[in-house]
Amino acid sequence: MAPHAQRSPLAPATIVKLPGIAGVRFATGAAGIRYQGRTDVMLALMDEGTTVAGVFTRSKCPSAPVDWCRAHLGGGTARALLVNSGNANAFTGKNGAEAAAFSARLAAAAAKVPLDKIFLASTGVIGEPLPAEKFGGVVETLVASATEDGINAAAEAIMTTDTFPKRATACVDFGGVEVTISGIAKGAGMIAPDMATMLAYIFTDAPIAAPVLQALLGAGVKDTFNAITVDSDTSTSDTLMLFATGAAARRGAVRVDDVKDARLRNFRRALNKVLKNLAQQVVRDGEGARKFIEVNVSGATSPGAARRIAMSIANSPLVKTAVAGEDANWGRVVMAVGKAGEAADRDRLAISFCGIRVAFQGQRDPAYDEAQVSRAMKASEISIGVDLGLGRGRKTVWTCDLTKEYIAINGDYRS
């Protein structure tokens, strides 16, 4: 896991600067977890009464911080979040659990908040013991230096093989009071549905009860973070958390305790927009990526079937390497559709690249123009469309191409 590489060519032209969120303060520091002199710790301090929701990896080998968060999420409130990069504290046995608890105790003592209101995350190399004692020299300093605008630096502190910080924000009317939603994320490899090797944190000043927050996040993740893939591998450490400080109540916003409350309509839309933006940024920073790929599947027997077929295409090394080579190889798409295990009729399939139909009714399109498609495949953003002609199910997922650089990055990861 070498220090950050040259920025991905798919990175946004401008990395947005996030506004501060009332009720939460951030600080970053260098603890020397893996590299000396590199910012690798982030602390967020939340006002009393901040509610919390979370979604975590479905890996059967979760990290110690994921276990810690799951154990404390039921309380519904949070006061601090401590995140480190450089070491995942995963596959570290009893020592890993002790390291997580030790770091949480340090944060609780420094911030003077209850231990069960501390949330944790670690990202980096799996299987290496986390030297949690290194937090001791920085946590108190972080507490003393935390500021609302520190959220921008926080996005950089959690990076590993990422080449740019991932940030997104939105402002929305909340029952006549404007509230802000801002989020940060990290992730570049080991990215697959059911979260990924990624950490993502969303903060808002809206006053929302924890059960409502959890429902919003659980629904929002389906077509955002669970609709991306870089390499089909699901990490041990995936963590997506949403914190609501409720500070907007001081400006007249009324707390929402019912997920059906009409005031959530705009908020839900804005939250999902932030989630989608961050998820797509993760794909755009896929290790070694040169092409951003959108896969649209329609005409499936159900939305679930469409999703599984879309993911079969998006996860196919043959499809991804064909795109890397700027080859509109529909045969590889046919292969990925056929192996997905869902209903498909070879003679009803229609396939397109970049909006140009290349296959129709089970064979090459009569109007196929190799030169036209080849020109389209040189773009940095590629769309693949598949219509199965069987029903009304449709889904969209996002991925990237697979290049030699992916191998180089991951071959060097522990060096």
Secondary structure, DSSP 8 states (H G I E B T S, - for coil): --S--S--TTS-SS-------TTEEEEEE---SSSTTS--EEEEEE-TT-EEEEEE---SS--HHHHHHHHHHTT-B-SEEEEEEEE---S-HHHHHHHHHHHHHHHHHHHT--GGGEEEEEEEESSS---GGGGGGTHHHHHHH-BGGGHHHHHHHT-SS-SS-EEEEEEEEETTEEEEEEEEEE-SSS--SSS-S-EEEEEE-S-B-HHHHHHHHHHHTTTTGGGB-SSS---S--EEEEEE--GGGGGT---B--TT-TTHHHHHHHHHHHHHHHHHHHHHT-TT---EEEEEEEEESSHHHHHHHHHHHHH-HHHHHHHHTT---HHHHHHHHHHT-S---GGG-EEEETTEEEEETTEE-TT--HHHHHHHTTSSEEEEEEE-SS-SEEEEEEEE---HHHHHHHHSTT-
